[in-house]
Amino acid sequence: MNRRASSILLLLTFPPLTASATQPRLATAAAYHRYIDPLLTVKDFKTFYTEDGAADNTVLFPLGDADHPYPLPADPVITLVRLRERSIPLLIDCLSDGRTTNARFDGAMTQLPNVPVGYVCLDILFRTTKDPSVDDPVNCGDGLDACIHTGFYFRPDDYTRCWGGDTCLLRPWINVVQRNWRAQYLAHRLRFHNPYDGFPVDEYKDLRTSGK
């Protein structure tokens, strides 16, 4: 059984949960509302999530065109990146947030009209941190969960009962993933990684780490 099938089996074994079952917060409520809530107001992240091809669609690098190949991400995304290490506890707290954004997911089995903000935070968190327990260079091919160990990833549709409302419920696997990220953070193992440092294009020069 592959790891995606194993994750689906786990999800089907248990009923959905609500945010009340999540771990204690790492960040203050004031900081959470200041930095996470703006993600809910983004009208267009200029990207979408899909199961086709490599897991390279991300709000950090919006999809461009021939005339503008490197559009800037949404302002709330930039703000989180500029927080550097201070963004990590906020993003971990966010994983269990089922409020929906304007981001979209084109899935093989499930199509979400709107992706919960918790998944957008996972997208940012994985691409702005580094740790061997999280990164999986062996399984770094195609698929949504490429390059990340199983216990640190959930799918956009691992939330449930999103239809007709602005909030989704959580399945237990999301809480498992959040707990794993939280444990790594409390053990001081997560290092901030600026994803723009490796892209020497003019559009991202103001986003790169000073001196890079």
N, C-alpha and C positions, 0 to 999 in steps of 0.2 A: 504494500500500500504506500503510495507516495505521500509527501507531507501535506499537500493540498487536500487530498482525500481524508487524511487523518484529522486535519483541522475541521473539515466539514462534518465528520463523524462526531467530533467533540461538540460542535455547535448544535447538532441535532439531538444530542443526548440530554441537554438541559433546556429548561424554559428560559425565555428572555428575562433580563433583569432591568432595573432602573438605575439611575445614577446614585441612588442612596446606598448601593452595595459597593461603591468604590472606596479606595483607600483615603486616609486623611490627606488634606491638601498640603502641597509643598510651598506654595506661594500664597500671598495674602489675597483676600477677596478684592481689595482695591486694585492691586496690580493685575489681577485676572481680568477684571472688567475694563481696565485701561488698555490692555494689550491684546487680549483674546477677542473680546466682544466686537472690535472693529472688523474682524474677519467676516462677521455676519452681514456687514453692510456693503461688502464688495459686490458690485453689480456684475463684473466680468473679470474672472481670474485669467482670461485669455489662454486657457488650456482646459483639458478634460482628462478624466481617467478612463483607461481602456484595458481590456485583457489581451488585445492583439499586440504582438511584438514585445520588445523589451520594456521593462518598467521604467521608462525614461520620461513620461509625462509628469510634470511637477509644476506647482505654482511658483517655484523659485525661478524657473526658466520658461516663461510663457512661449507659446507657439507664435512664431513670426511668419513673415512672407518674404518674397524676393526683395522687396524694397526696404523692409525693416526686419531683418532676420533675428535681431536680439532686442525685443521689446522689454521694458522694465517690468518687474512684477508689481502687484498692487502695493500701495503705500503701507497697509498694515503688515504685509509680508516683509517688506524692507525694514520696517521698524523692529520686528522681532529679530531679524538677522543682526541688526545693529546693537541689540541688547547683548549679543555674544553669550557668555556663560549664563547670564541672568535669564535668558529665554528658556533654558532647559527645564527648570521646575514648572514654569508656566505651561509649556508644551506637554509635559507629562501629565499635569493636572487636566489638561484639555482632552486627553484621549477618551475620557468617559463622558464627554459633552455631546449629547445627541441632537442639539439644535442644528437645523439645516442651513446650509449656505447656498450660494448660487453655482457652486461647482457641480459638474455632472459626471456620471459614471456610465460608460457603455459596456455592460457586462454580457457574458455569454448566456447566463441563466437569469440574471436579474438586471433590470434597468432602473436605477434610482433617478427620480426627477431632480432631486437635490441631494448632494453628499453632506453628511453631518460634519460639523466643524472639527470633531474629534479626529476624523480621517485626514483632514487638511493639516491638522497639527502633527499627526504621525508623519505625513509627507515631509513637512519642514524639519521635524525632529530627527528623523533618520538621516537626512542629508546635511544636517548641521552639527552632527556629533560623530565621534570616532571611538570605537572600543572593540577589541577582538571578540568579546562575548556577543556583540551585536552584529558586526560585519561578517558576512559569509562569502569570502572570495572564491570558494569552491563552487557554490551554487549561484553563479553570477551570470546566468544566461538570460533567457526570455521569461516573461511572466511577471505578474504584479509583485510577487514576493522575491524577485531576484536580488541577490547580494545581501540578504538579511536573514539571520537565523530565525527559525520558526517561532520561537517564544517571544519575539519582539515585533511581530507583524500581525495585523488583521486586515481583512478585506473591506472595501467600502460598503459592501452589503452584509457585513457581519453585524450591523445594526438591523433592527427589524421594526415592522409596523410603522413605516414612515408615511404611508399613503394618506393624503388628505389633511396633513397637519404640518406644523413647523418644527416638530421634535420627534426623534426616533427613540425607541427603546433599545437597550443594550442586551446582547447575548453574553454569556459568561466568559467567552474567550477574550473579549475586549478587556475585561477586568484582570484576567490572567496576564495579558500583555502589559497592561498598565502597571501591575504589581512588579513585573520583571524589570521594566524601565526604572521604576521607583527604587528598587533594590540596588541597581547599578549606580544610580545617582547618589543615594545615601552612602554607598561604599566609595564614593569619590573616584569612580572609574570612567565617567563620561567626560570627554574632552570636546570643547567646541571646535568646529571645523567650518571655516568660511568657504562656502561652495564657489564663490566668485573669484577666489584667489587663483584658481586654475584656468580662468578664462580671460586671457589678455586682450579683450576687445574694448574699444572706447566706451561702449554703452555701459559697461560694468565698472569702469574705473573708479567711480565714486562709491561703489559697494565693496571694493576690495579692502583688505586689511591695510591700515596705514603702513607705508614703507614697502609694500609688496610691489 
